[in-house]
Amino acid sequence: MIVLRAKPPARVIALVAAPQRQFRTCTAKKSSEDGQSSRRHERQRDPQVGLSTPVPDGSAEKKSQSPFYFETGYAGWAKRGSRPFPPPFFSPPSGSFSDPLSTTHRSKDRRPQVDGQMIRGVTNGDDAMLASESLICTNDGVGQWAQRERGHAPLWSRLIAHFWATAAEKDLYGGQGNPDPVKYLDEAYAHTKEALSEPNEWHGTTTASSALLHYSEGENGQRPVVYATQLGDCKILVVRPKDSSVLFATKEQWHYFDCPRQLGTNSPDTPQENAVMTRIDIEEDDIVFAMSDGVTDNLWEEEVTDFAVSALQTWKEQHASDGPENLAEAMKYVAQEIVLSARKIAEDPFAASPFMEKAVEEGLAIEGGKLDDISVIAAMCRKRGSPG
């Protein structure tokens, strides 16, 4: 049996009969705020935010050899609280993230671990985010696994992010050669399957997206290069704030409507066969976003760009200093504003949305935004040693 996601549409007014699809095992159904949603939403009214995600002690020794780096900030809002990780990947329960954003007040043994290492990144609902100076990653775990025995989508999305980052770090993010993010993802997938097999068997699937910052050598010296990799319907978006232009955006990969390509239990998709990697030349001060479909189902690409540029301008107007630390705070602010904007549409039953537009194209009469986990990482490219 093959189990792939078919997320329930936000608000179904009428359904038009659709042909049977090869991988479909879930039927579209009317979603509800569920019985406990108002209490959950009240508890999670504000997005969770941060700068870079926690890393284990000693990992800073293996840095990229690129002269460029990311100033990062992230934000996330979960439609329901994250499930704690089960033993042996223990993490204490919390609000919308599965572990604390700051670990200074907790002993290391209370942080989720795999193979004796702290699991990198943070969990937002079923999504996972990882933000570092060389790599950003947003994965969207398939929430319907929560309805199945031993289903745990957030564990899959988080471990894929963790092992993707460690594989890239082990290769020094490409060193002085060329990075291979698809190979890193393939290694991450293999490690995740091994970690979640018996006796610690947990089922799940997740989409995957990342942007790795590297560089190229040319007549004009060193220039920053982004390697964007995607499998599924998360999105990597590259924006140039100085002229509000979109340099690059990944394309969604689907089996059929609302069932994206994904890695995990019973899925036919694999990194080597289905992941798409694109190399993009960028400039300093360009911003790279890694976003879950909680953003892209509710905001059009041009809206994300407009919100990002406007938020960055607002931040600069409110903060005279523009040092490196402030740039990271600016990225956090930009990510938070995008999350708030996406959530506004997601909770509006009458709003026009990209999800509604796609559904109509499939013969489904759906109105409003789509309630989902919303995750955003914003990363500005900077040159090491350059003034703020």
VONU-899911 format. One record per residue: x, y, z of N, C-alpha, C in turn; residue in three letters. Coordinates in pm, whole numbers, padded with zeros to 5 digits, always signed. Example, Ala and Ser with C-alpha at 12.3 -4.5 7.8 and 13.67 -1.06 7.14 Angstrom:
# residues 2
+01319-00569+00780+01230-00450+00780+01320-00330+00780ALA +01285-00225+00708+01367-00106+00714+01290+00003+00787SER 
END
This chain:
# residues 388
+00085-00120+00000+00000+00000+00000+00088+00124+00000MET +00053+00220-00082+00127+00346-00089+00043+00454-00023ILE +00103+00523+00070+00030+00628+00141+00093+00761+00110VAL +00020+00847+00045+00067+00981+00016-00035+01080+00067LEU +00010+01203+00082-00079+01304+00136-00182+01349+00036ARG -00301+01367+00085-00403+01445+00016-00464+01532+00123ALA -00404+01649+00148-00450+01735+00256-00595+01774+00234LYS -00677+01779+00340-00816+01819+00322-00827+01964+00279PRO -00910+01995+00179-00930+02133+00140-00980+02217+00256PRO -00952+02348+00250-00988+02435+00361-01138+02439+00382ALA -01212+02477+00283-01358+02486+00297-01419+02442+00165ARG -01482+02328+00163-01537+02272+00040-01683+02312+00028VAL -01716+02383-00078-01854+02422-00104-01922+02314-00187ILE -01852+02266-00289-01906+02159-00373-01789+02080-00427ALA -01810+01955-00453-01706+01870-00507-01748+01820-00644LEU -01655+01828-00738-01678+01772-00871-01604+01640-00877VAL -01669+01535-00922-01607+01404-00925-01477+01409-01003ALA -01372+01352-00945-01241+01351-01009-01203+01207-01043ALA -01122+01187-01146-01080+01051-01181-00995+00992-01070PRO -00997+00859-01061-00914+00792-00961-00768+00812-00997GLN -00686+00840-00895-00544+00860-00917-00466+00741-00862ARG -00350+00716-00919-00274+00596-00886-00238+00587-00739GLN -00196+00701-00678-00144+00694-00543-00245+00737-00437PHE -00366+00776-00482-00458+00835-00385-00516+00731-00291ARG -00500+00755-00161-00563+00669-00061-00644+00751+00037THR -00630+00884+00030-00704+00972+00120-00806+01049+00039CYS -00925+01069+00090-01027+01143+00018-01038+01283+00072THR -01075+01377-00017-01092+01514+00027-01209+01521+00122ALA -01195+01597+00227-01304+01611+00323-01305+01751+00377LYS -01421+01791+00422-01435+01925+00475-01355+01937+00602LYS -01268+02040+00609-01190+02060+00730-01269+02142+00829SER -01235+02127+00955-01298+02208+01059-01188+02264+01145SER -01225+02358+01225-01127+02415+01316-01096+02316+01428GLU -01154+02204+01431-01164+02097+01527-01205+02147+01664ASP -01242+02048+01747-01306+02084+01874-01219+02167+01964GLY -01087+02155+01953-01001+02224+02047-00928+02340+01982GLN -00966+02375+01857-00884+02471+01784-00884+02609+01846SER -00999+02657+01894-00999+02791+01946-00908+02802+02067SER -00904+02698+02148-00815+02699+02264-00669+02694+02218ARG -00642+02612+02116-00506+02603+02065-00462+02734+02002ARG -00552+02794+01923-00517+02919+01856-00490+03029+01958HIS -00568+03030+02065-00546+03131+02167-00408+03114+02229GLU -00370+02988+02252-00242+02960+02313-00128+02996+02218ARG -00152+02986+02088-00047+03008+01991-00072+03134+01909GLN -00125+03236+01972-00164+03356+01898-00046+03419+01827ARG +00071+03423+01888+00187+03487+01827+00277+03384+01761ASP +00339+03419+01648+00433+03327+01584+00554+03303+01674PRO +00613+03186+01660+00740+03157+01726+00851+03208+01634GLN +00950+03275+01690+01053+03338+01608+01192+03309+01664VAL +01293+03326+01579+01431+03307+01622+01526+03355+01514GLY +01655+03345+01541+01757+03386+01445+01812+03261+01376LEU +01920+03204+01428+01968+03076+01376+01922+02965+01469SER +01902+02846+01416+01855+02735+01499+01973+02673+01574THR +01948+02611+01690+02057+02558+01774+02139+02451+01703PRO +02269+02448+01736+02360+02345+01683+02433+02281+01801VAL +02480+02157+01784+02553+02091+01892+02686+02159+01919PRO +02739+02140+02037+02871+02192+02071+02975+02132+01977ASP +03067+02218+01929+03175+02170+01844+03145+02174+01696GLY +03019+02190+01658+02986+02187+01515+03039+02309+01442SER +03062+02419+01515+03110+02542+01452+03249+02525+01393ALA +03319+02416+01428+03454+02396+01377+03453+02365+01227GLU +03344+02311+01177+03336+02273+01036+03255+02377+00959LYS +03316+02488+00929+03246+02594+00860+03270+02589+00710LYS +03180+02651+00638+03196+02664+00494+03320+02747+00463SER +03383+02716+00350+03498+02795+00306+03455+02911+00218GLN +03326+02930+00204+03276+03041+00123+03303+03174+00192SER +03338+03277+00114+03355+03410+00173+03221+03477+00204PRO +03112+03409+00173+02979+03466+00195+02905+03383+00300PHE +02809+03446+00365+02731+03377+00467+02591+03436+00472TYR +02502+03365+00537+02364+03410+00556+02347+03477+00692PHE +02277+03590+00694+02218+03643+00816+02074+03593+00817GLU +02038+03515+00917+01910+03446+00912+01814+03487+01024THR +01687+03471+00994+01581+03483+01092+01468+03392+01048GLY +01393+03338+01144+01283+03249+01107+01161+03276+01193TYR +01048+03235+01142+00922+03248+01215+00830+03134+01174ALA +00745+03094+01267+00652+02986+01236+00528+02994+01322GLY +00417+02956+01264+00291+02944+01337+00231+02809+01304TRP +00193+02734+01407+00139+02599+01387-00011+02599+01407ALA -00081+02524+01322-00226+02517+01334-00267+02437+01458LYS -00176+02354+01507-00197+02285+01634-00060+02260+01696ARG -00057+02237+01827+00069+02217+01895+00144+02095+01844GLY +00277+02104+01845+00359+01993+01800+00356+01879+01901SER +00356+01757+01850+00367+01641+01938+00510+01627+01987ARG +00530+01590+02113+00666+01564+02160+00724+01443+02088PRO +00854+01442+02072+00917+01327+02008+00915+01208+02104PHE +00895+01088+02050+00893+00969+02136+01034+00923+02171PRO +01048+00840+02272+01178+00778+02299+01220+00694+02178PRO +01348+00689+02142+01461+00750+02212+01493+00891+02164PRO +01401+00955+02091+01424+01090+02040+01357+01192+02131PHE +01366+01171+02260+01283+01244+02355+01299+01394+02344PHE +01186+01464+02350+01187+01609+02369+01067+01645+02453SER +01081+01740+02544+00967+01778+02629+00862+01851+02549PRO +00734+01834+02579+00628+01905+02506+00635+02053+02531PRO +00593+02131+02431+00588+02277+02445+00473+02328+02362SER +00474+02460+02334+00364+02522+02261+00356+02474+02118GLY +00415+02551+02025+00405+02511+01885+00535+02451+01835SER +00644+02460+01916+00769+02400+01877+00797+02279+01965PHE +00866+02180+01913+00885+02057+01988+01001+02065+02085SER +01080+02169+02080+01185+02185+02179+01212+02333+02197ASP +01279+02373+02306+01296+02514+02334+01384+02582+02231PRO +01353+02709+02203+01435+02785+02108+01570+02817+02169LEU +01576+02832+02299+01702+02854+02369+01724+02737+02464SER +01842+02681+02462+01869+02564+02546+01958+02600+02664THR +01979+02728+02690+02070+02766+02797+02014+02731+02933THR +01882+02717+02945+01822+02689+03074+01785+02543+03092HIS +01828+02457+02999+01796+02315+03010+01923+02232+02995ARG +01927+02122+03062+02040+02031+03045+02035+01969+02907SER +02151+01931+02855+02158+01878+02719+02074+01753+02702LYS +02063+01671+02809+01993+01545+02793+01844+01563+02776ASP +01792+01685+02790+01650+01708+02767+01623+01759+02626ARG +01726+01774+02547+01705+01812+02408+01692+01685+02324ARG +01609+01688+02219+01593+01568+02137+01725+01527+02074PRO +01750+01398+02070+01877+01348+02019+01856+01231+01924GLN +01955+01214+01837+01963+01097+01750+02110+01062+01735VAL +02143+00937+01747+02283+00891+01738+02374+00968+01833ASP +02322+01004+01949+02403+01074+02048+02422+01221+02020GLY +02360+01275+01917+02371+01417+01883+02237+01487+01904GLN +02245+01615+01939+02124+01696+01944+02065+01705+01803MET +01935+01687+01792+01870+01699+01661+01861+01847+01625ILE +01918+01882+01513+01923+02023+01474+01788+02073+01425ARG +01774+02205+01425+01653+02267+01375+01548+02285+01482GLY +01430+02329+01441+01314+02344+01529+01193+02287+01457VAL +01094+02248+01535+00972+02191+01480+00857+02287+01499THR +00780+02308+01393+00665+02397+01395+00544+02318+01345ASN +00463+02267+01437+00355+02178+01396+00413+02051+01338GLY +00387+02026+01210+00448+01912+01140+00567+01955+01055ASP +00593+02085+01047+00705+02138+00970+00834+02131+01051ASP +00946+02141+00980+01077+02156+01044+01151+02268+00975ALA +01223+02349+01053+01304+02456+00999+01446+02444+01053MET +01543+02475+00967+01683+02478+01007+01748+02599+00943LEU +01811+02682+01025+01871+02806+00975+02014+02818+01026ALA +02109+02826+00933+02249+02845+00968+02311+02942+00869SER +02438+02973+00888+02500+03073+00801+02532+03021+00662GLU +02523+02890+00641+02552+02833+00509+02435+02757+00448SER +02336+02720+00530+02227+02636+00481+02098+02672+00552LEU +01990+02687+00473+01857+02700+00531+01770+02589+00473ILE +01676+02542+00555+01596+02427+00514+01458+02436+00578CYS +01354+02414+00499+01218+02402+00549+01155+02276+00490THR +01112+02187+00578+01046+02063+00537+00904+02061+00593ASN +00812+02006+00516+00671+02001+00555+00628+01856+00575ASP +00618+01815+00702+00572+01681+00732+00424+01665+00701GLY +00385+01547+00658+00247+01520+00618+00164+01490+00742VAL +00077+01584+00779+00005+01576+00905-00089+01458+00918GLY -00136+01402+00804-00231+01293+00813-00173+01166+00874GLN -00040+01161+00888+00020+01045+00955-00018+01041+01103TRP -00062+01151+01159-00103+01152+01300-00224+01063+01323ALA -00299+01034+01215-00418+00950+01226-00385+00801+01216GLN -00259+00769+01193-00221+00629+01174-00134+00580+01290ARG -00144+00453+01316-00065+00394+01423+00083+00411+01394GLU +00155+00458+01493+00299+00483+01483+00331+00583+01372ARG +00241+00674+01347+00266+00782+01253+00323+00903+01325GLY +00430+00964+01270+00491+01081+01335+00560+01167+01229HIS +00482+01246+01157+00537+01330+01050+00641+01430+01097ALA +00622+01500+01212+00723+01597+01252+00859+01535+01280PRO +00861+01410+01322+00989+01343+01344+01061+01320+01211LEU +00985+01284+01109+01044+01266+00976+01097+01398+00920TRP +01017+01503+00928+01061+01632+00870+01184+01685+00942SER +01187+01668+01074+01300+01719+01152+01428+01639+01129ARG +01416+01506+01125+01537+01425+01104+01594+01443+00964LEU +01508+01458+00864+01559+01487+00729+01639+01616+00731ILE +01587+01720+00797+01660+01847+00806+01792+01829+00879ALA +01789+01757+00990+01910+01734+01070+02018+01664+00988HIS +01983+01552+00928+02084+01475+00855+02126+01545+00725PHE +02037+01624+00668+02075+01703+00549+02184+01803+00587TRP +02167+01867+00701+02265+01965+00747+02398+01899+00783ALA +02393+01785+00850+02518+01720+00890+02594+01666+00768THR +02521+01620+00666+02587+01573+00544+02656+01689+00473ALA +02589+01804+00466+02649+01922+00403+02770+01970+00482ALA +02757+01970+00614+02868+02015+00699+02989+01923+00686GLU +02963+01794+00679+03072+01697+00664+03151+01723+00537LYS +03084+01770+00433+03150+01800+00305+03196+01945+00300ASP +03192+02014+00415+03230+02156+00423+03149+02240+00323LEU +03024+02201+00303+02932+02273+00214+02988+02288+00073TYR +03065+02188+00032+03125+02190-00101+03271+02227-00100GLY +03321+02280+00011+03462+02318+00022+03502+02414-00088GLY +03612+02381-00156+03657+02465-00267+03608+02411-00401GLN +03527+02308-00396+03469+02252-00519+03324+02291-00531GLY +03242+02198-00576+03099+02224-00593+03019+02138-00495ASN +02927+02197-00422+02844+02118-00331+02747+02030-00409PRO +02697+01927-00343+02602+01834-00406+02484+01815-00311ASP +02392+01912-00305+02281+01904-00211+02190+01783-00231PRO +02176+01735-00355+02092+01618-00378+02157+01495-00314VAL +02287+01484-00326+02359+01375-00260+02343+01386-00108LYS +02353+01508-00055+02336+01527+00089+02195+01484+00132TYR +02096+01518+00050+01958+01480+00082+01941+01329+00075LEU +02006+01267-00021+01999+01122-00033+02057+01055+00091ASP +02169+01107+00140+02228+01055+00263+02134+01079+00381GLU +02073+01196+00385+01981+01228+00494+01862+01133+00495ALA +01811+01103+00377+01697+01013+00366+01734+00873+00415TYR +01852+00826+00376+01897+00694+00418+01915+00688+00570ALA +01976+00791+00628+01996+00794+00774+01862+00801+00847HIS +01769+00879+00793+01638+00892+00858+01563+00759+00856THR +01565+00691+00742+01498+00561+00734+01560+00462+00832LYS +01691+00468+00845+01758+00378+00939+01721+00411+01083GLU +01720+00541+01116+01689+00582+01253+01546+00549+01292ALA +01455+00548+01193+01313+00526+01222+01266+00387+01183LEU +01360+00294+01174+01324+00154+01151+01326+00080+01284SER +01285-00044+01285+01281-00121+01409+01418-00121+01478GLU +01423-00114+01611+01310-00121+01705+01243+00014+01733PRO +01288+00120+01665+01230+00253+01687+01148+00295+01566ASN +01060+00208+01522+00988+00231+01396+00878+00335+01412GLU +00888+00440+01328+00785+00543+01321+00763+00576+01175TRP +00637+00592+01138+00602+00615+00998+00578+00763+00972HIS +00599+00804+00849+00572+00942+00811+00629+00973+00674GLY +00593+01089+00623+00650+01141+00499+00666+01291+00514THR +00753+01348+00431+00778+01491+00437+00826+01542+00301THR +00790+01664+00269+00852+01732+00156+00984+01790+00205THR +01067+01839+00114+01199+01889+00154+01242+02004+00064ALA +01302+02106+00124+01357+02217+00045+01474+02278+00121SER +01576+02319+00048+01690+02385+00112+01758+02480+00015SER +01834+02573+00072+01919+02663-00006+02056+02664+00059ALA +02157+02627-00017+02295+02622+00032+02373+02735-00032LEU +02441+02813+00050+02517+02928+00000+02661+02888-00027LEU +02707+02913-00150+02844+02880-00189+02901+03001-00263HIS +02998+02979-00349+03057+03091-00424+03119+03039-00553TYR +03145+03132-00643+03213+03100-00768+03331+03195-00786SER +03430+03149-00861+03548+03231-00893+03539+03274-01038GLU +03565+03402-01064+03560+03452-01201+03653+03570-01220GLY +03646+03630-01337+03732+03745-01367+03706+03861-01273GLU +03583+03870-01226+03547+03979-01135+03558+03940-00988ASN +03629+03830-00963+03649+03787-00825+03545+03685-00781GLY +03527+03676-00652+03435+03578-00595+03293+03634-00589GLN +03198+03547-00627+03057+03587-00625+02975+03482-00553ARG +02870+03524-00483+02787+03427-00412+02698+03347-00507PRO +02679+03221-00473+02595+03131-00551+02507+03053-00455VAL +02381+03038-00489+02288+02958-00409+02254+02831-00485VAL +02259+02719-00415+02214+02591-00468+02079+02560-00403TYR +01971+02577-00479+01836+02554-00428+01792+02413-00465ALA +01744+02340-00366+01703+02202-00387+01562+02182-00333THR +01480+02113-00411+01340+02093-00370+01289+01957-00410GLN +01207+01901-00320+01127+01783-00351+00992+01804-00285LEU +00889+01830-00365+00756+01854-00310+00707+01995-00332GLY +00633+02048-00234+00566+02176-00254+00607+02287-00158ASP +00717+02269-00084+00775+02386-00017+00838+02474-00125CYS +00887+02589-00089+00939+02680-00192+01065+02750-00145LYS +01162+02758-00238+01278+02845-00223+01255+02964-00314ILE +01262+03083-00256+01237+03207-00330+01355+03300-00307LEU +01409+03357-00416+01522+03450-00406+01476+03587-00452VAL +01489+03686-00364+01437+03820-00389+01552+03921-00382VAL +01548+04020-00471+01645+04131-00468+01572+04255-00417ARG +01592+04290-00291+01515+04401-00232+01534+04535-00301PRO +01653+04561-00356+01680+04695-00409+01589+04730-00527LYS +01538+04629-00598+01443+04659-00706+01316+04575-00696ASP +01297+04511-00581+01176+04430-00554+01153+04321-00658SER +01261+04266-00711+01247+04164-00815+01264+04023-00758SER +01204+03928-00827+01220+03786-00794+01324+03727-00888VAL +01435+03680-00833+01541+03622-00915+01513+03477-00949LEU +01448+03408-00854+01427+03265-00874+01318+03215-00779PHE +01243+03117-00826+01145+03049-00740+01135+02904-00786ALA +01139+02812-00691+01123+02672-00726+00980+02643-00770THR +00963+02536-00843+00830+02495-00890+00781+02377-00805LYS +00653+02380-00773+00595+02273-00693+00595+02142-00772GLU +00613+02033-00701+00610+01900-00762+00492+01822-00703GLN +00406+01772-00792+00285+01705-00747+00271+01567-00809TRP +00207+01477-00736+00153+01355-00796+00016+01388-00855HIS -00060+01466-00783-00190+01517-00825-00226+01626-00726TYR -00338+01693-00747-00374+01809-00667-00366+01780-00517PHE -00292+01864-00448-00277+01859-00302-00209+01732-00253ASP -00138+01665-00340-00058+01549-00300+00081+01564-00362CYS +00171+01633-00294+00303+01661-00351+00396+01540-00343PRO +00505+01548-00414+00611+01449-00396+00662+01459-00253ARG +00704+01347-00197+00743+01344-00057+00832+01224-00030GLN +00912+01235+00074+01003+01128+00115+00948+01059+00238LEU +00956+00926+00241+00916+00857+00362+00844+00726+00338GLY +00768+00685+00437+00702+00555+00440+00613+00533+00317THR +00641+00428+00243+00559+00384+00129+00560+00479+00010ASN +00635+00588+00016+00637+00681-00097+00732+00631-00206SER +00695+00643-00333+00784+00602-00441+00893+00705-00472PRO +00885+00823-00412+00978+00930-00445+01113+00911-00376ASP +01219+00951-00445+01354+00945-00389+01429+01072-00426THR +01531+01111-00348+01609+01230-00383+01675+01220-00520PRO +01738+01107-00549+01812+01095-00675+01720+01102-00796GLN +01598+01050-00783+01506+01047-00896+01420+01173-00906GLU +01388+01235-00794+01284+01339-00795+01325+01476-00744ASN +01433+01485-00667+01475+01617-00619+01529+01700-00736ALA +01498+01828-00733+01543+01920-00838+01636+02023-00775VAL +01757+02033-00829+01855+02129-00777+01885+02234-00884MET +01885+02360-00844+01912+02470-00936+02020+02560-00877THR +02114+02601-00961+02222+02691-00919+02185+02833-00960ARG +02190+02927-00865+02149+03065-00892+02260+03161-00850ILE +02306+03245-00943+02401+03351-00910+02325+03464-00841ASP +02374+03507-00726+02308+03614-00653+02408+03723-00619ILE +02364+03824-00547+02449+03934-00502+02435+03951-00352GLU +02530+04025-00295+02516+04061-00154+02384+04137-00135GLU +02322+04114-00022+02196+04177+00019+02072+04115-00046ASP +02090+04019-00137+01974+03944-00183+01922+03859-00067ASP +01792+03831-00067+01731+03753+00041+01679+03622-00016ILE +01714+03513+00050+01668+03380+00011+01567+03333+00116VAL +01452+03286+00069+01347+03236+00159+01330+03086+00140PHE +01310+03017+00251+01268+02877+00249+01135+02873+00323ALA +01027+02833+00252+00892+02847+00306+00813+02719+00287MET +00727+02689+00383+00635+02577+00368+00514+02621+00287SER +00431+02524+00247+00314+02559+00166+00206+02630+00247ASP +00225+02640+00379+00135+02724+00457+00146+02870+00416GLY +00260+02907+00356+00277+03041+00300+00224+03044+00157VAL +00273+02953+00074+00245+02962-00069+00102+02923-00106THR +00031+02853-00017-00111+02826-00042-00198+02947-00009ASP -00141+03044+00063-00219+03160+00107-00171+03293+00050ASN -00048+03300+00006+00006+03423-00052+00066+03394-00189LEU +00036+03481-00285+00100+03469-00415+00245+03517-00405TRP +00326+03472-00499+00469+03503-00499+00496+03653-00491GLU +00421+03730-00570+00443+03875-00569+00403+03937-00436GLU +00306+03876-00367+00267+03926-00235+00378+03900-00134GLU +00437+03782-00138+00549+03752-00048+00661+03852-00070VAL +00691+03879-00197+00797+03974-00229+00765+04113-00177THR +00643+04159-00200+00603+04292-00154+00608+04302-00002ASP +00556+04200+00067+00558+04201+00213+00701+04202+00266PHE +00789+04125+00201+00927+04117+00246+01000+04249+00229ALA +00987+04309+00112+01055+04436+00085+01001+04546+00176VAL +00869+04550+00193+00808+04650+00280+00852+04632+00425SER +00856+04507+00472+00898+04481+00610+01043+04521+00632ALA +01128+04491+00534+01269+04527+00546+01286+04678+00551LEU +01211+04750+00467+01218+04896+00466+01170+04953+00599GLN +01062+04898+00651+01010+04943+00780+01113+04922+00889THR +01177+04807+00887+01280+04779+00988+01394+04880+00980TRP +01441+04907+00859+01552+05001+00842+01515+05141+00888LYS +01390+05179+00864+01346+05311+00908+01338+05321+01059GLU +01310+05210+01125+01295+05210+01270+01425+05184+01345GLN +01530+05142+01272+01657+05109+01337+01770+05179+01263HIS +01830+05275+01329+01938+05351+01266+02060+05263+01240ALA +02093+05177+01333+02208+05088+01316+02174+04980+01215SER +02276+04940+01137+02255+04835+01037+02367+04733+01045ASP +02409+04702+01170+02517+04607+01192+02473+04465+01166GLY +02569+04371+01167+02537+04231+01139+02430+04175+01231PRO +02436+04207+01360+02335+04156+01452+02197+04210+01416GLU +02194+04336+01378+02066+04397+01340+02010+04336+01212ASN +02098+04295+01121+02050+04234+00998+01980+04102+01027LEU +02032+04026+01121+01965+03903+01160+01829+03934+01222ALA +01823+04036+01305+01695+04076+01363+01599+04123+01254GLU +01655+04190+01153+01571+04234+01041+01512+04114+00968ALA +01592+04010+00949+01543+03890+00881+01434+03822+00965MET +01451+03822+01095+01348+03765+01182+01218+03843+01169LYS +01231+03975+01162+01112+04060+01148+01044+04036+01013TYR +01122+04024+00907+01067+03998+00774+00992+03864+00774VAL +01055+03761+00830+00991+03629+00835+00861+03634+00914ALA +00863+03705+01025+00744+03715+01109+00630+03786+01036GLN +00661+03892+00963+00557+03965+00890+00495+03879+00780GLU +00576+03796+00716+00521+03706+00613+00430+03602+00677ILE +00471+03549+00792+00387+03451+00863+00254+03513+00902VAL +00258+03633+00957+00134+03700+00999+00042+03726+00879LEU +00102+03766+00767+00022+03793+00647-00041+03665+00594SER +00036+03555+00593-00017+03428+00545-00126+03376+00638ALA -00106+03393+00767-00205+03344+00862-00337+03420+00849ARG -00328+03549+00821-00449+03629+00804-00537+03572+00694LYS -00474+03533+00583-00549+03474+00472-00596+03333+00509ILE -00511+03257+00575-00545+03119+00610-00671+03112+00695ALA -00693+03212+00779-00808+03211+00870-00929+03286+00815GLU -00917+03335+00691-01027+03410+00630-01107+03316+00539ASP -01233+03285+00573-01311+03190+00492-01355+03245+00357PRO -01333+03375+00334-01378+03435+00208-01264+03493+00125PHE -01141+03480+00172-01028+03539+00101-00997+03463-00028ALA -00949+03536-00127-00893+03471-00246-00753+03422-00209ALA -00717+03306-00259-00587+03248-00223-00535+03161-00337SER -00404+03139-00342-00349+03048-00443-00408+02907-00432PRO -00433+02862-00309-00491+02728-00292-00630+02721-00354PHE -00710+02824-00332-00843+02830-00392-00832+02829-00544MET -00738+02904-00598-00720+02912-00743-00683+02775-00801GLU -00591+02705-00734-00551+02572-00782-00668+02474-00775LYS -00745+02484-00666-00859+02393-00649-00962+02412-00758ALA -00991+02537-00791-01089+02567-00896-01042+02509-01029VAL -00912+02518-01056-00858+02461-01179-00878+02309-01185GLU -00889+02246-01067-00911+02102-01060-01059+02065-01054GLU -01146+02166-01065-01288+02139-01061-01347+02136-00922GLY -01275+02187-00822-01323+02192-00685-01362+02335-00651LEU -01485+02354-00606-01531+02487-00568-01494+02512-00422ALA -01379+02574-00401-01328+02600-00266-01309+02749-00248ILE -01345+02798-00132-01335+02940-00104-01248+02961+00020GLU -01173+03070+00022-01098+03107+00140-00954+03059+00137GLY -00883+03090+00246-00745+03046+00260-00739+02902+00307GLY -00616+02856+00329-00597+02718+00374-00525+02717+00508LYS -00590+02663+00610-00532+02657+00743-00426+02548+00746LEU -00303+02587+00776-00191+02492+00773-00079+02549+00858ASP +00021+02466+00888+00141+02516+00953+00211+02614+00858ASP +00258+02725+00913+00319+02831+00832+00462+02851+00881ILE +00559+02824+00795+00701+02831+00833+00779+02912+00730SER +00860+03006+00779+00939+03092+00690+01079+03112+00748VAL +01180+03093+00665+01317+03134+00697+01357+03241+00597ILE +01409+03352+00646+01460+03459+00561+01611+03468+00583ALA +01688+03470+00475+01834+03469+00486+01894+03570+00389ALA +01961+03671+00443+02026+03772+00359+02172+03733+00335MET +02215+03740+00210+02353+03709+00175+02445+03825+00212CYS +02552+03794+00285+02651+03895+00323+02791+03841+00295ARG +02888+03931+00287+03027+03890+00269+03099+03900+00402LYS +03178+03799+00433+03249+03799+00560+03343+03919+00568ARG +03338+03986+00681+03425+04101+00702+03371+04230+00647GLY +03258+04225+00577+03201+04349+00521+03129+04425+00630SER +03130+04559+00625+03059+04637+00726+02909+04619+00711PRO +02835+04637+00822+02690+04625+00815+02631+04727+00723GLY 
END
